[in-house]
């Protein structure tokens, strides 16, 4: 609780774009800043000031300087505006400096006090307009913009039943029963199109109405005290986060599309104006330990999280950033840690972290110190902060080095000097250097000390004895269509419009969009038709016709091929079709007319889809004659439980993304495959290993080859005609009573 301020500066901003509750969401420039000084003690009002900001010119620097010199002369003019003083500026930086100068002069001339604070209608004017634009243009914001009063929150203290999000100046004035001489107020809720810019006179009217509301709150019977200021964080604070900490789901967002070289400070700069929690910016790494262009950001409250979501598709440099909701569990997976060694390493504040990758496994602290020491002809120094405590080697749980290390530097200058040694030689290896973050340290340590953050499914172990072609039989009915080269914004309605009269020949729920691993359209689509004849007619008539999208202005020509349900299932399973394989209806393009598989992931469909039983590889007699003990198992494939990890090739594996992925698609936290149960009641799997070397060590080599998969030691290895055959190791079989699954 702080003492009441001497002056309030009632301020209102206007951009060249949206207004009302959408103010700042379209990333438009600030064009108008209106304010009026309120003497809190004497309950008097100052003059209304209006500052108009012109778009920044693209001319040369000299012309810009000449224009600024002319504009900085405060111009008071009698125009259509109702403001007492109208000033024009050519840039945001000039406007902010003029605002600070004029406000300081007016306060000094009053002489009744010195403490001044801004007061705005809501959070958008300060947090979503001034600070984001200033950050994008590398402009230093005056100190007065880092604290302000939210008039809506101050009003709600006396009217607790009012909805904070629905409040505006019009509603507050009506609730306070302001006198009739108050200027006509603009009601944002009555505006039909909030995306259109506001007329200039609206800003002056809003400021005058807000000043009247402030005086009404200061007077009897309210006698309000303006003491709880809103704060804007000036600097992002780095820190650590424990996995045991509770993180609210309503305070976390996921940002996608970040430049790979961006840091946590760059993320904080993108969200400038919003308060990020300490250590709340965490860059995500992929399965290979490299940054994947995503980050999880934790804010101090749900209010700031909601404001961050309004910056969806705002720009960081030349790239637009996607912003989605995330959960506290997602944030803890990335930024949470449990190691005391890491906590001690990251406990030092105001330290710059540099990651070293590709170190020799025998690297020591002394070699790292020597690597960052200046050369013979160099005067630059980049001393490691804290000596040996400033170096953290990343190791496996058994103590083996991984080739990664993190190094602390005391200041940005030393860190930049160290980064200039990128790809220099240490020992016999070149070292990669990257500017890192506390969250990245946690992720790398978690990756090597526990299960991977993003699980990677192993290749399925398929029980195949002879070499069997996975291609569909030549006589399959080609009653499906494959559309290739769709616009990425195309919807199912666009596809139906493209098909035209052939829409009546589509089976119910027969349109299946194909998505990639990120849940985005891949440009391919499968359609089930009622007959092969109509499928062929559609492909002949629509092949290479242009498709347009209602959600985008782009249009593309689409390739249309007939295919069978078996081919559709094979392609979606990640398989490929042989160019030499011919069908009854061949095409001139690559034999089958089908492109390579759109997505090689085996984990696209949810486990609720049904699969037809796979046909037996061998007949009963042949299997029993070749492997009598195992014949029965080969003839009856294992039933798949609901959460089986892999899907076998099937004729009915196709994708209906509208029932599985959200729209717009949320950023996936994993690759989406489903883990296998720990135990199964069905018989075990059979693996044949042909081509083993004759000089192998038998059982020991086979166990080493299968390390990472669960097996029962009592009967892990056997042969159809006895134990491992010394003269024919190529015929050795491995059987497993449990489910083979990567651990």
N, C-alpha and C positions, 0 to 999 in steps of 0.2 A: 504494500500500500504506500503510495507516494502522495505528496501534497498536491493540492489543486494548482493547475498552471495559471499563469497570469493572462495569457492570450490564447485564443483558439483561432486557427486559420481554416475556415470552412472552404474546402477545395472541391472542384469538379473537373473531370477531364473528358475529352471527346476524341475519338480516333476517326480515321477516314473510312471505317468499316462499321461493324455491328455495334449496337448500343444495348442498354438495359442489362439483363443477366448474361448476355453474350458478349459483353464488353471485353476486349482483349483476346477472345477465343480465336479470332481470325488473323491474328498476328499483323494487324494494320498499324500504321504509324500514328503517333500522337499529333493532333492538329490544333487542339485548343486546351488551354489551361485557365480556369477562372477561379478566383479566390476572393475572400472578404475577411477582414480581421475583426474578431469579436473580443471586446474587453470584458473579461469574466467578472472582475470585481465591480466595475462601474455599470456593467450590463449595457454597453453602448456598441454601436457598429461603426466600422470604418468604411472606406470607399470600396466599391467593387472594381477589381482589376481583371482585365482580360488579356491573355497572351496568346497570339495566333502564331502557329509554327508552320512554316512553309516546308515542302519536301526538300531534302538535301539536293543541291544541284550536282550534276555530273561534269561540271566544267573543270578547268584546271585549278590548281591550288591557289594561284595568284588571284584569279577572279573571285574565288570563294572568300579569300581574306579581305578583298576590297568590299564585297557585299556585307560581310560581318561588321566591318568598321562603320559602315553607314547605318546598319540596322541597330547596332548597340546604342545609338542615340535614342533614348526613350521618346517615342512619338505618341503624343496625345492628340486624338482626333475626334471630331464630332461626326459620327456616322450613324448607320442604322442600329448599331449595337446600343444597348441600354447601360453598358458599363461606364463607370466614371473615368477609367483610364484604360486605353487600348494600346498594346505594344505588339510589335511584330518581330519575329526572329526567323532566321533562315535554317536553323538546325536545332536538334534536341539539346545539344550541349550548351549552345548559346541561350536557349530558353530556360534551362535549369539554372544557369548562372544569373540570368536576369531576374528570375523569380526570387532566388535567394537574396540578391542585392536589394530589390525593391521591398521585400518583406523586412529585411534588417533595417532599412532606412525608416520604414513606417513605424516599426516597434520602437526604434530609438527616438523618433519624434514624439511619440506618445509619452514616454518617460514614466509610466506607471508600474513597470515591471520588466523583467527580462525573459522569463520562462515562456516558451512558445511551443505549441504542438499542433499538428495538422488534425483535421476532423473531416472525414469523408463518409459518404453514404455507402456503406459496405466495404468489402475488401478489394474489389476489383481495380479501383483507380490506382492504388499504390502497388499492389502485389502483381497484378496482371497486365498493367500498362506501362508504368514508368520504369520499374526495375527490370523487367524482361527486355524492353527495347534498349535501355541503357547498357545492359550486359551484352547484347548482340552487337552493339556499336562501340564497345570498349570505352564507354563514357563513365567518368567518376560521378556518382550521385551525391549531391550535398547531404550533409548529416541530418538535416531536418526531415528527410524522407524515410528515415529508418525507424521512426516511431509515429504513431497516429492513433486517433480515437475512431472507433467504428460507431457512428451515430445510431445504427440499428441496435447494437448491443447495449448502448447507453439507454436507449428508449425502452428496451425490453426489461430493464431493471425495475421500471415503474409499471410496465404492462406485461406481466409474466405470461399471460395466456396468448400473446401474439406469436405468430409463426415467423421466425427469424428470416427464413428464405423468402417468404412472401412479402416481407416489409419493403416499403419504399417511402420516399418523401411524401407522396400524395396520401398514403394511408396514415403516416405519422401526423401529418398536419390535420387530417380529419379527426383523429383520436384526441388531439390536443385542443380542438375547437378554436383554431387560430382566427383572428378577426378578419373581417372582409377586406381590409386594405392590403392584405398579403398578396403579392403578385400571383397570377395564374400559374398553377403548377402543372408540369408535364407528368402524366400518368403512364409509366412504362407498360403496365398491363393492358392499356387501351391501344397500344401501338400494334398495328396489324403485321407489319414486317420489321422485326428488330434488326435485320441485317442491313437496313438502309442507314446512311449517315444522318445524324441529327442536324437540324438547322442551328446556326450559331447562337440565336437568341435563347435557345433552350438552356444552355449552360448558365447564363446569367440568371434566368428565372429559378433554376435549381439552387444556385448558391444563395439567392435572396430568401428562398423558402427554407433552406437548411439553417440559415442564420436566425430566422424567426423561431424555428423549432428549438435551437440551442437556447435562445433567450427565454422561451417558455419553460424549458426544463430547469434553467437557473432560477427562475422566479418561484414564488409561492403558488401552489402548495408543495411543489416537488423539491425545490431547493437542492437540485442535483449537484453532485461533486464529480468533476471529471478527474479521475485519478488513476484508473487502470488502463494503461496505454498498451496498444498492440505493438509488438516489436518485430522488426525484420532482421533476420540474421545477416551480419556483415560478412561472416567467414564460415566456411564449412569446417566442422571439427571432426577429425579422424578419431577412431577409437575401436575397441573390440566389443564383441557380442558373444555371450555364452549361449550354448545350446539349451541350457536350462532356463534361459530368460523367456518370459512370455511376451510375444509380439502380437498386437491386435491386428486382425485381418483387415480392418478398415483404414489402416494407415500405410499400406504397402502398395506400390505400383510396379509394373514391369515395363521398362523402356526397351524398344527394339529398333535396330537400324543404326546403332552407334558406330562411328568410325573405329576401326580396330585399335588405333593408337590413342584413343580417348582415355582419360583418367577419371578418378572420382571427383577431382576438382572441376573437370569439364562438365560432368553431370550436374554438379551443384550450380555451375554457372548457367546451364540450360534451364534449371528450375529456380533461378534467382528471383527473389521476392517471396518464396515459400520457405518455411523453416524445416530443414531436414534434420532428423534426429542425429545425435552424435554417432559417428561411424555408420550412418544409414545409407551410404551409397556403396553398393557391392556389384562389381563387375563379374559377369558369369564366364565360366570357362567351358569348352567343349570336352569331349571324351579324350582328346589328345592334349589337353592342358593349355590350349590356346584360347584367346578371347573370341567369343562367337557373336559379338555385336549386341549383346543384351546386358541389361543391368537391372537389379532390384533396388528400389529406393524406398526407404522408410521415413515417413514424415512424423511430425510431433502430434498431429491430430487428424481426425477424419476430415475436418474442414479444409486443411491444406492438401490432403490427398484428393479431394474432389476438385480443388482448383488445379491440381497437377493434371488430372484427367482432361481438363479443358485445353491443355497444350498438345493434344493429340495431333500429330503431323505438323507441328512447328519445326523450324529448321535449326540444325546445328551445322553451321557452315553451309555447304551445298547439299546436305542430306536432310531429309525430313525424318523425324523420330516418331515412332508409334508408341502410344502410351495406353496400357491396359491395367485392369485391376489384377492384384496378386494377393497371396495369403501370407500370414505370418510364418507358416511352416515353410513356404518357399524361401522366405528371407533367411530363416535359420539354417536351411540346408546349404545356403551359399556363404553366409557371413558368420554363422555360429561356429564356435570352437570349444574344445575341451582340454587342450594341452596347456599345462602351466608354463612350459618353456616358451610357447608362442605368446602367451599372455605377458610374460616378462619382457619378451622381445618387443612387443607392440605397446608396452606401457609408457614408453618415452613419447611425450607429445612434441609436436612441431619438428618431427623427423621426416625426411624424405626417404622412401624405400625404393631400392633398385633391385630388380631380379636378375640373377645370373643363371643362364641356361647353357648346358653343354660342358660343364666342368669335368675334368678328368676325375675318375673315381678315387684317385689318391690325393686329391687337392687338399691342402691344409690352410689354416688361418694365415700363416706366414706367406704362402703363395698368393693369397687374395690380397694381402696388404701390399705385396710387391707388384701385383698387377695394377693396382690403382696408384702407385707411387709415380711421380713425374719421371719422364725420360731424361736423357742426358741433355738434349737441346730444348726441353720444354720447361717453362716456368710455372705452368698451371699445376695447382695442387688440388687433390680431392681426397682429403683424409677421411677414413672411416670413423664414424662417430661411435664412441664407447669402446674402442679397442676390440678385443675378441667377443665382447658381449654384443657388438654391433653386427656380427655375422651369424646367420642362422643357416646351417646346412640341413637340407631336407633328406631324410633317410627313410628307408623301409622299416616296418616294425621289427625286423631282425637286426637292424643296425646297418645294413648295407646302404651305401650312398646312392642317390638317384641322379646325380649330376646337376641338381638345382641348388641354389642358395639365394638368400636375401641379405642385402647389405643396407645399413642405415647411414645416412649422411645428414649433417647438421643443418644445411641450408640448401636452397634451390641452386645457388651458384655452384656448390660442390657437386650436387647431383648432375647438373648439366655437363660439368667437366668430366664426370665419370661416364656419362652416356656417350661421350665422344670416343670412348675406347671400344665402342661396339665392334664386334668381330675381330678384335685383336687376339693374339695367340697367348694362351697360357699352357705351358707344357707343349704338347703336340696338337692341341685342339683350339679352334677359334671359339670365342665366348660371345654369346648373344646377350645383350643388355636391354632391359625394358624398365621403364618407370612403373612401379607397382603400387598396390594399395594394401591396406590391412585385410580387407575381405579376400583379396587374392592370396595372401599368405595363408589365411585359414583354409581356403579351398584346396590349395596345393597340399597342405599338411593333411587335410581330411582325405584327399584322394589316395595318398600313399599309406595312410595309417588305418583306413577302413575301406568299406565298400565304395566303388566309384559313385560319383554324384550322378552321372548319367549312365545307367546300366547299358552295357553292350551285349547283345544276345550272341551266343556262339552259333556256329553253323550247325544245323540239325543233323543228327546221326540217323541216316536213313538205312533201313535194312534192305539192301539190294544185293542179291547174290550174282546173277548174271548181269551183263550190261543190257539195260532195257531203255529204249527210247522213251523220253517223256513227252514226245509230241502226240497230239491227238490222232486218232485213227483217220485214214484218208477219207472215209465215207461219212464224216460228221456233217450234220446239217448246218449250213451256214445261214442261220436265221437271225443273226445279230449284226449290228452296225458298229463300226468304230469311227469316231470323229476325232481327227487330229488337227491341231493348230487353232483351237478355239481362242477367242479373246479371253484374257485372264479375268475380265470382269463379267463374262457371260454367265447368265443364270439359266435355270431350267426353262423358264419362260422364253428366253432368247432362243434356246435350242428348239423348243416346240414351234416357235415362229419360223425358224429356219427350215424345219422339216415340212411345213406347209400341209399338203394333203396327206402326207404319210403319217401325220400325227395320229390318225384314226387306227393305224396298224400297229401302234406301240402297245405292248402288254402292260397291264396295270403295274405301276411302280417300276417301270422298265427302263428308266433313265438313270444312269449311274455315273456321276462325276468322279474323276480320279484326282486325288489330292496327293501332294508330296509330303515329306516327313514333317514339314512345318505347318501342315494343315491348310496350305494354299492350293488353288487350282493349278494343275500341271499342264493344262491345255488339251487334255485327252478326255474322251467320254465314250462309254459303251451304252448301246440302246438295244433292248430286246424287242424284236419284231414278231408279228403273229405268224409269218411264213417266210421261207427262204426266197420265194419269188419277189415279194414286196421289198425284201432287203436288197436284192440285186437291182431292182428298178430304182430304189432310192439312191443307191450308190452311183448308178449310171447318170441319174438326172442331177444330183446335188454335188457331185465331186467337183471340187475347186470352185464352188460358189461362195460368194462373200456373205459373212455373217456379221451383223452389227449388234452392239450391246447397248441396252437401255441405260446402264449405269456408267457408261463411258463413251467418249466420242470416237474411240478407235474401232476399226473394223478390219477383219482379216479374211482371207479365203481359207476355206476349210476342206481338208481331204477326207473323203468318205470311202470306207472299205467295208465289204461284207466279211463277217467272221463267224465262227461257231462259238457256242457256249464254252466248249472245252478250251479253245484258244483264248477266250476272254479270261477264263480262270487261270490259265497258265501264265499269261502276261502279267496279271495282277499279282501272281505269286512271285514275280521277279524272274521268271524264266524267259527264254528267248526261243524264237521259232527258226528252224533251219531254213536257209534259202533254197536248199535242194529238195525240200519236202513239198510235194505237189498235192493238190486237192482236185476235186471234181470241177470246181470253178476257179481256175487259176487266173492270175492277173499278170500283167507285164512287169510289175514292180516287185522285185525281190521274191518272186515265186508266190508268196502268200499275200502281198500287198500290205503287210503289217509293219509298223515301225518297231524299233526296240522298245522294251518295256518302259512305260512312263515312270515307274517307281519300283526300285529293287528292294524295297522294304517288305519283309514278310509279316509285318505287324500292323497292317492298315485296318483290318476289320475288327470290330469288337467280338468278344467270345460268344455272343448270342446267336451268330449265324449258324445255320445247320449245314452239314456236309454229308454228301453221299458216301457210303462205304467205298474205300479204295478196292479195286479188283485184285485178286490174288496174282502174285507174280508168276508162280508156277502152278501147274495142275497138282492135284493131290498125289497122284502116282509118282510124278517126277520129283516132287519135293520129298516124299517119303523115301524114295530110292536114293536120293543124293544125301540127305541128312536125316536119317530115321529119328534120332532123339529130338530134333528141332522141327520136324515137319508139321506137327499140329500147331505150333506157334506161328509158323509162316502162313498157314491157311486161314487163321482167324485173326485179323488185325485187331490191335488193342483199341477198345472204345476210348474216346477222348473225353475227359472230364471237362466241366465248364470253363476252367481256368488253365487249360493246357498252354504251354509256352509257344508251340509252333503249330501251324496249320498245314495239313498235307495238301498236295495238289488235288483239286476238286473241280467239278464242272460248274459249281454254283458259288464260287468265291468272287463276288463283285461288290462294288462300293456304292452305297447311297449316303453321301456325306451329309445330307440335310438332317439325317437322324442321328449322326454321330458327332460331328464337329459343330461347335457354336458358331454363330454368325453375328458380328465378325469373329473370326477364329481367335481364340485366346492363345497366347504363346504357350506352347507345350513345355512342361517341366521335365518330361522324360520322353524317350523314343516311343513309348506306348506299348511295349510287349508285356504280356502277363506272365508272372512267374509260375512255375510248376509247383504242385503240392509236394510236400516232403515225402510222402509215401503213397504208393498206389497198390491196389489189390490185384491188378492185372499182371500177366507174365512180363518178364523183363525183355529188354531189347537185345538184338543180335547184330554184331558188327563183324564184317569180314575185312581182313587186312591183307590183301594180296601184294606181292612184290617185296616182302621183307628180305633183308640181307641175310646171307647164309652164315655170316660171321657174327651174328648178334648174340647177346648174352641171355637170350630167352626171356624168362619171366621179368627180370629186372628192367630190360629195355621196354617191354610192353607196358609195365606199370608207369615208367617215366613218360611214355608217349601219351598215356591217358591221365596224367596228373591234372588236377583241377576238376575231375569228374568223380562223383561218388561211386564206390564199388564196395562189395562185400569181400574182405580178404579171404574168407573161408572157401569161397567158390568163385573167385573173380576170373580165373583163367581155366579154360578147359579146351579140349579138342574133340571133334566129333568121334574120333576113334581112339581117344586116349589123351594123355597130357601133351605138352608142347613137343612136337616131333622134331627130333634133332636133324633129320635129313630133309624135312619139308616144312621149314618155318613159314613158307608162303601160304600154307593151308591152315595156319593157326586161326582160331576163332576166339573172340572174347564174348562172354555172356554175362549178363548182369541181372540179378533178381530185382534190383531197385531201378528207379527212373534215373537215366543219365541226365544230369543237369549241372550247369556251370555254377560254381560256388565262389 
